[in-house]
């Protein structure tokens, strides 16, 4: 079976927590979320359509256009070692108690 990355029409971009895989022929992408803990296997999203990909080398970011009109966008930053973004913006698990403490009492 051929892997996603071995296709000629596939481009991949690594962000701090994912590898973004873009099939430029079918205009579909998916994310392979990297397993940072080592406890489980990596998780991938399903293939989803996209309508444009803009990479900005100066800011080391990229934007995925999710619809034709360009009103739905995803932006992420390109991971490069050493990466100051990884240490600044790690996604972590928080408890419901912590969320409730931050949000305060509900009406």
C-alpha positions as CSV (number, residue, x, y, z in Angstrom):
1,X,0.0,0.0,0.0
2,X,1.3,3.4,-0.9
3,X,1.8,5.9,1.9
4,X,0.4,9.5,1.7
5,X,3.8,11.0,1.6
6,X,5.1,8.8,-1.3
7,X,2.6,10.3,-3.9
8,X,4.2,12.8,-6.3
9,X,1.3,15.3,-5.9
10,X,1.5,15.4,-2.1
11,X,3.1,18.3,-0.1
12,X,3.6,18.1,3.7
13,X,4.2,20.9,6.2
14,X,5.1,20.2,9.8
15,X,3.6,22.4,12.5
16,X,4.4,22.1,16.2
17,X,1.8,19.4,16.9
18,X,0.8,18.1,13.4
19,X,2.0,17.1,10.0
20,X,-0.3,18.7,7.4
21,X,-0.6,16.6,4.2
22,X,-1.9,18.3,1.1
23,X,-2.9,16.4,-2.0
24,X,-2.5,19.1,-4.7
25,X,-4.2,17.0,-7.4
26,X,-7.4,16.3,-5.5
27,X,-7.2,19.5,-3.4
28,X,-7.7,17.6,-0.2
29,X,-5.7,17.7,3.0
30,X,-5.5,15.9,6.3
31,X,-3.6,16.4,9.5
32,X,-1.6,13.7,11.2
33,X,-1.5,14.8,14.8
34,X,1.9,14.0,16.3
35,X,2.0,11.8,19.4
36,X,3.9,13.9,21.8
37,X,3.4,11.7,24.9
38,X,4.5,8.4,23.2
39,X,1.6,6.6,24.9
40,X,-0.6,6.0,21.8
41,X,-0.2,6.0,18.1
42,X,-0.5,9.2,16.0
43,X,-4.0,10.2,15.0
44,X,-5.0,11.4,11.5
45,X,-8.1,13.4,10.4
46,X,-10.1,12.4,7.4
47,X,-9.2,13.9,4.0
48,X,-11.0,17.3,3.7
49,X,-11.3,19.6,0.7
50,X,-9.3,22.9,0.5
51,X,-9.4,25.7,-2.0
52,X,-6.0,27.3,-1.4
53,X,-2.7,27.1,0.5
54,X,-0.6,30.1,1.1
55,X,2.8,29.7,2.8
56,X,4.5,32.9,4.2
57,X,8.2,32.2,4.6
58,X,8.8,35.5,6.3
59,X,6.4,34.7,9.2
60,X,7.0,30.9,9.0
61,X,3.2,30.5,8.8
62,X,0.7,29.0,6.4
63,X,-3.0,29.5,5.7
64,X,-5.4,26.9,4.4
65,X,-8.5,28.2,2.6
66,X,-11.4,25.9,3.5
67,X,-14.0,27.4,1.1
68,X,-14.1,29.0,-2.3
69,X,-15.0,32.5,-1.0
70,X,-12.1,32.5,1.4
71,X,-14.2,33.2,4.5
72,X,-13.1,30.0,6.3
73,X,-9.4,29.8,7.0
74,X,-7.0,27.8,9.1
75,X,-3.7,29.3,10.1
76,X,-0.7,27.5,11.6
77,X,3.0,28.0,12.0
78,X,5.8,26.0,10.5
79,X,7.8,24.1,13.0
80,X,11.6,24.5,12.8
81,X,14.1,23.2,15.4
82,X,14.8,24.9,17.8
83,X,11.2,26.2,17.9
84,X,10.3,28.9,20.3
85,X,6.6,28.5,19.5
86,X,6.5,24.9,20.8
87,X,7.5,26.1,24.3
88,X,5.2,29.1,24.2
89,X,1.9,27.5,23.0
90,X,1.8,23.8,23.9
91,X,-1.7,22.4,24.0
92,X,-2.4,20.8,27.3
93,X,-5.2,19.0,29.0
94,X,-7.1,21.0,31.7
95,X,-9.9,19.8,34.0
96,X,-13.5,21.0,34.1
97,X,-12.8,22.4,37.5
98,X,-10.1,24.6,36.1
99,X,-12.3,25.7,33.3
100,X,-15.1,26.6,35.7
101,X,-12.7,28.4,38.0
102,X,-11.5,30.6,35.1
103,X,-15.0,31.2,33.6
104,X,-16.7,31.8,37.0
105,X,-20.2,30.8,38.0
106,X,-22.8,30.2,35.3
107,X,-26.1,32.1,35.5
